Amino acid sequence: MSVDRDMNVTDSPAARLQALFEGHRLTPTQRRIAHSMVRSAADVPFLSSVELAELAGVSQPSVTRFAVALGFDGYPALRKHLREVAPAEQTVDSGSYNEYQQAVEAEIENLKHLAEVLADPRPVARAGRLLAASRPLPVLGLRAAASQAYGFGYFAAKVHPDVRLLHEGGTMLHDRIDAAVRAGATALLCFALPRHPREVVDSLAYAKEAGLTVVTVADSAFAPVAKVSDLLLPAAVGTGLAFDTACAPMLLGRVLLEAMCDDLPDAQARLEEFDTRATARGLFVE
């Protein structure tokens, strides 16, 4: 698996954690801990091992072994390191912003992080080439990620000759992957957001076995889908409200559309044709 990201371009809590984890071969349980830490990056330096274990849904000894796997004597040493390398964040006074504004501010930080990661355009350009070359192009997204897949598929269909949306789970999902492979598909795009359905992980593993190159947009490089993705592009979600917010994954999807268009020679002609027909049909109110 290739996880493409530039961890040195930002000093956000999540980026510092991912840089710390990079290069270590982690077990599935340890990846789960890492994923939970990235999602709660600002709070992690102040959590006890028991609290982190509860957050990740693992045992306290697993947290200790995780710290040792990263090269520390134990979890206290890891937490001490995280506190030392985490300068005071530029946060607003809790009394000046309400919880809704704080959620917006958190999403702004996620978008800034995405912008810094995109300073290296090569991973997205590679993904664009893979998606443009796949005929048909299956786009998978279940549950919380279904709207991301639908939005990408809606626009992609205007420039790509054959986009196949896979946004409903069930026993026919693997059949639809098989049908795409038989029709000539070479890649599959997946949007994967928490909470991650087991069906998505299983379906990506099935797609890889069928010979498809799996490109995934996920909330972190340590998401459960990472192990079954050939190219993973991380975009953090906001967690400050009752339900996660996914501005960065949505924007990354639009960036992927742009990159795909760059490798579709007739993309502009298709868009112009659509506009002409839409005008003739009076499709939109000007």
Buried (B, 14 or more C-beta within 10 A) or exposed (E): BEBBBBBEBBBBBBBBBBBBBEEEEBEEBBBBBBBBBBBBBBEBBEBEBEBBBBBBEBBBEBBBBBBBBBEBEEBEBBBEBBEEBBEEEEEEEEEEBEEEEBBBBBBEBBBEBBEBBBEEEEBBBBBBBBBBBBBBBBBBBBBBBBBBBBBBBEBBBBBBEBBBBBBEBEEEBBEBBBBBBEEEBBBBBBBBBBEBBEBBBBBBBBBBEBEBBBBBBBBBBBBBBBBBBBBBBBBBBBBBBEEBBBBBBBBBBEBBBEBBBBBBEEBEEBBEEBEEEEEEEEEEEE
